[in-house]
Amino acid sequence: MVNSFAVSDISRILEISRNTVSKSILWLSYKICTPKILENNQSYEIDKLKVIITVDSNCWVTYGINKYTRKVISFVVGGRL
């Protein structure tokens, strides 16, 4: 089962404006640092998460995780890869 929440859903649930939600997401995105993890001979999984900003605007978060430790190795925010 897939769950998704658009900015409008989040603003309705939190009872704040859509503009506030969008600004908060943007502000938080600048604070994210890419993890520095050195690993050799490991298995990884790649997955992507669709973020709906507005009806006409989508953003994708693509990330890689270690298959065994479940640690996030890297991620990219932007268009669909």
C-alpha positions in Angstrom: 0.0 0.0 0.0 1.4 3.4 -1.0 0.6 6.5 1.1 1.2 10.0 -0.3 0.7 13.4 1.2 0.6 16.6 -0.9 1.4 20.0 0.5 -2.3 20.7 0.6 -2.9 17.6 2.6 -0.2 18.5 5.1 -1.6 22.1 5.4 -5.1 20.8 6.0 -4.0 18.3 8.7 -1.8 20.9 10.5 -4.2 23.7 9.9 -1.5 26.0 8.4 -1.2 27.6 5.0 0.2 25.8 2.0 2.7 28.5 1.6 4.0 27.9 5.1 4.3 24.2 4.4 6.2 24.8 1.1 8.6 27.3 2.8 9.2 24.9 5.7 10.0 22.0 3.3 12.4 24.2 1.3 14.0 25.5 4.5 14.5 22.0 5.8 15.9 20.8 2.5 18.8 23.2 2.8 19.7 21.8 6.2 20.1 18.2 4.9 23.7 17.1 4.6 24.8 14.1 2.5 26.0 11.4 4.8 29.7 10.4 4.6 29.8 6.6 4.8 32.6 4.5 3.5 31.7 0.9 2.8 33.2 -1.9 0.7 31.7 -5.1 -0.7 28.1 -4.3 0.4 24.7 -4.6 -1.3 22.5 -1.6 -1.9 18.9 -0.8 -2.8 17.8 2.3 -4.7 14.3 3.7 -4.3 12.5 6.9 -5.0 9.8 9.0 -3.3 7.5 11.3 -5.2 6.8 14.6 -3.4 3.8 16.6 -4.8 4.4 20.3 -4.3 1.5 21.6 -6.4 -0.8 20.1 -8.9 1.6 20.9 -11.7 4.9 20.5 -9.8 6.5 17.3 -8.5 9.8 16.6 -6.9 11.5 13.2 -6.5 13.8 12.1 -3.7 16.0 9.2 -4.9 18.0 7.4 -2.3 20.4 4.5 -1.8 20.4 2.3 1.3 22.6 -0.5 2.5 20.6 -3.7 2.1 21.7 -5.1 5.4 22.2 -2.2 7.8 19.4 -0.1 6.3 21.6 3.1 6.5 21.0 5.7 3.9 24.2 5.9 1.8 23.2 8.8 -0.6 20.3 10.7 -1.9 19.3 13.2 -4.6 16.5 15.7 -4.6 15.2 16.9 -7.9 13.7 15.6 -11.1 12.9 11.9 -11.7 16.1 9.9 -12.5 
